[in-house]
């Protein structure tokens, strides 16, 4: 398993690679959105890895989308 040391903790390549891909597919919406998608991917991936359940990642993604919908209303 490939791991990276980040802020004194390990980050799995199995989390980092999909997070980067998630950011790449969001590039058409802008760089800021792509960076946010990478951060969301890292958080959701780590939640999945540490909890061994997909549910926490789904909840975080839903909250992230709800916050975006709330703040982007005009």
N, C-alpha and C positions, 0 to 999 in steps of 0.2 A: 504494500500500500504506500502511495506517495503522500507525504505530509509536509506541511510548511510550518515553520515556527512564526507565529504572529502574536506580538504583545505577550510573550511568555507562555502562550498556549499553542496547541497544534491545530492546524487547519488541514483537513483531508483534501486531496486532489479530487476525490469524488464529490466534494462540495464545491470547490473552487471552479472547476471546469464547467459544470452546468450553470453556475452563477454568471460566469463570463459569457456563455452562450445566451443566457437570458438577457443580459445587457446588450449584446450584439443585435438580437432580434428587435430590441426596442430603440435602436439608434435612429430609425426614421422619425421618431417623435422628438428627437433632440438629444444632445449630450447629457443634459441634466436628468432627463427621464432615464436614459441608459445607465447613468451612474446610480440612480435610485433603484433601478431594476437589479443591478449587480448587488447592491447592499441588501435588498429584499431577498435575492437568491441566496446570499451567504447566510443571512439570518434564518431563513426557512430551511435551508439545507442543514445547518447546524442543529436546529430544533429537531428535524427528522432524525439526524444521526444520533443525537443524545437521548431522545425520548423513545426511539424505535417505533414511533407512530407517525403517521402522516397528518393526523388531526391538528396538532399544534401549528404545523406549517400552513395548513389550509386556513386556520383561524387568523394567523398573522397576515396572510395574503388578502383575506377578506377585509380585515381592518385597514390595511394599507390602501386598498381600492376604495373603501368607504371614506377614508380621510381625504383621498384625492378628489372623490366626487363632491364631498362637502366643501372643500376649499376652492375648487375650481368653478363653482357655480357663480354666475354673474347676475 
